[in-house]
C-alpha cells in the first residue's frame, strides 16, 4: 500500500482517463504521477513532453517504455491479448487465469539473467521453479 512517505509512482500517456481514475483508487498524497505526451509527425515520434500531474516525480524519470515493453511481451506471448485471432479472450476469468499463469512463468520460471529469475532477484524465491513444483505445490488454504 502506498503512503504519503512511501508513494507509488505511476507514469502514463496523456490520456485524461488516468488523471480522473487514479484518485478513485489512491489518495493524491500517496501518488507521484507523471505523463509522457508523444508528439508525432508523419507517424514518427519527434518529441516528448513530460508533465507532473500529482506529487513530485522527477521529470527525467517520467517514462512509459518499461510498461510499453511489458505490454508488448504479454501480447507477443499470450494470444488471448491479440484481437481478431481464434484465441482472443471473450470471458474475463479465462483472461485472468491466462495472465496469472504467464506472470508465474515470467517471474518464477523464466530466467531474467543467466542465473536468476525476477522473483529470485527480488528475494521472493530462493530457486528457479519448474512446472512440476507449480502444479504439485501444497496450498495451505486447502488444508
C-alpha positions as CSV (number, residue, x, y, z in Angstrom):
1,X,0.0,0.0,0.0
2,X,1.3,3.4,-0.8
3,X,1.6,6.1,1.9
4,X,2.5,9.8,1.8
5,X,6.0,8.9,2.9
6,X,6.2,5.8,0.5
7,X,4.5,6.9,-2.7
8,X,3.6,4.8,-5.7
9,X,5.0,6.0,-9.0
10,X,2.6,6.0,-11.9
11,X,3.6,7.1,-15.4
12,X,1.2,7.1,-18.4
13,X,0.5,8.7,-21.7
14,X,-1.6,11.9,-21.9
15,X,-5.0,10.2,-21.8
16,X,-7.3,12.1,-19.5
17,X,-8.9,8.9,-18.0
18,X,-5.8,8.2,-15.9
19,X,-6.0,11.7,-14.3
20,X,-9.6,11.1,-13.3
21,X,-9.3,7.4,-12.3
22,X,-6.1,7.3,-10.2
23,X,-7.7,9.4,-7.4
24,X,-10.5,6.9,-7.2
25,X,-8.0,4.2,-6.1
26,X,-5.3,6.2,-4.3
27,X,-5.1,9.4,-2.3
28,X,-3.3,12.0,-4.3
29,X,-0.9,12.5,-1.4
30,X,0.3,8.9,-1.9
31,X,1.0,9.1,-5.7
32,X,3.8,10.5,-7.8
33,X,2.0,10.7,-11.2
34,X,3.6,11.9,-14.4
35,X,2.6,11.8,-18.1
36,X,4.6,11.5,-21.3
37,X,2.9,13.0,-24.3
38,X,4.5,12.0,-27.6
39,X,4.5,14.4,-30.4
40,X,4.2,12.7,-33.8
41,X,4.8,13.9,-37.3
42,X,4.2,11.5,-40.2
43,X,3.9,8.6,-37.9
44,X,7.2,9.2,-36.2
45,X,7.8,10.4,-32.7
46,X,9.6,13.8,-32.9
47,X,9.4,15.0,-29.3
48,X,8.1,14.0,-25.9
49,X,6.5,16.4,-23.3
50,X,6.8,15.2,-19.7
51,X,4.4,16.6,-17.1
52,X,4.0,16.2,-13.4
53,X,0.3,15.7,-12.6
54,X,0.3,14.7,-8.8
55,X,3.1,14.6,-6.3
56,X,6.7,15.2,-7.0
57,X,8.1,12.7,-9.6
58,X,11.4,13.6,-11.1
59,X,10.9,14.8,-14.7
60,X,13.8,12.7,-16.1
61,X,12.2,9.5,-14.5
62,X,8.8,10.0,-16.2
63,X,8.8,7.4,-18.9
64,X,6.5,4.7,-20.2
65,X,8.9,2.5,-22.1
66,X,9.1,-0.2,-19.4
67,X,5.3,-0.8,-19.3
68,X,5.1,-0.5,-23.1
69,X,7.8,-3.2,-23.3
70,X,5.9,-5.4,-20.8
71,X,2.6,-4.9,-22.7
72,X,4.4,-5.9,-25.9
73,X,5.8,-9.1,-24.3
74,X,2.4,-10.0,-23.0
75,X,0.7,-9.6,-26.4
76,X,3.5,-11.5,-28.0
77,X,3.3,-14.4,-25.7
78,X,-0.4,-14.6,-24.9
79,X,-2.6,-14.9,-28.0
80,X,-5.6,-14.0,-25.8
81,X,-4.5,-10.4,-25.9
82,X,-4.4,-10.2,-29.7
83,X,-7.6,-9.1,-31.4
84,X,-9.1,-10.9,-34.4
85,X,-7.5,-14.2,-33.5
86,X,-9.2,-17.5,-32.6
87,X,-7.8,-17.4,-29.1
88,X,-8.9,-13.8,-28.3
89,X,-10.4,-13.8,-24.7
90,X,-14.1,-13.3,-24.7
91,X,-14.5,-14.1,-21.0
92,X,-12.7,-12.2,-18.2
93,X,-12.0,-15.3,-15.9
94,X,-10.1,-17.0,-18.7
95,X,-8.1,-13.9,-19.5
96,X,-7.3,-13.5,-15.7
97,X,-6.2,-17.2,-15.5
98,X,-4.0,-16.8,-18.6
99,X,-2.3,-13.7,-17.1
100,X,-1.7,-15.4,-13.7
101,X,0.0,-18.4,-15.4
102,X,2.0,-16.1,-17.6
103,X,3.1,-14.0,-14.7
104,X,4.1,-17.0,-12.6
105,X,6.2,-18.3,-15.6
106,X,7.7,-14.8,-16.2
107,X,8.6,-14.2,-12.6
108,X,9.4,-17.7,-11.2
109,X,10.4,-20.0,-14.1
110,X,12.0,-17.9,-16.8
111,X,15.5,-16.6,-16.0
112,X,15.9,-12.8,-16.5
113,X,19.7,-13.1,-16.1
114,X,21.8,-16.2,-16.9
115,X,21.4,-17.4,-13.3
116,X,18.3,-15.8,-11.7
117,X,14.6,-15.3,-12.2
118,X,12.9,-11.9,-11.4
119,X,11.5,-13.5,-8.2
120,X,15.0,-14.5,-7.1
121,X,16.3,-11.1,-7.9
122,X,13.6,-9.5,-5.7
123,X,14.1,-12.0,-2.9
124,X,10.7,-13.7,-3.4
125,X,12.2,-17.1,-4.3
126,X,15.5,-18.9,-3.5
127,X,15.5,-21.1,-6.6
128,X,14.1,-21.3,-10.1
129,X,10.7,-23.0,-10.1
130,X,9.6,-25.6,-12.7
131,X,6.1,-26.6,-13.8
132,X,6.1,-29.8,-11.6
133,X,6.7,-27.7,-8.5
134,X,4.0,-25.3,-9.5
135,X,1.3,-28.0,-10.2
136,X,2.1,-30.0,-7.0
137,X,2.8,-27.2,-4.6
138,X,0.7,-27.8,-1.4
139,X,-1.7,-24.9,-0.8
140,X,-2.2,-24.2,2.9
141,X,-5.7,-22.8,2.2
142,X,-6.9,-26.2,1.2
143,X,-5.7,-27.9,4.4
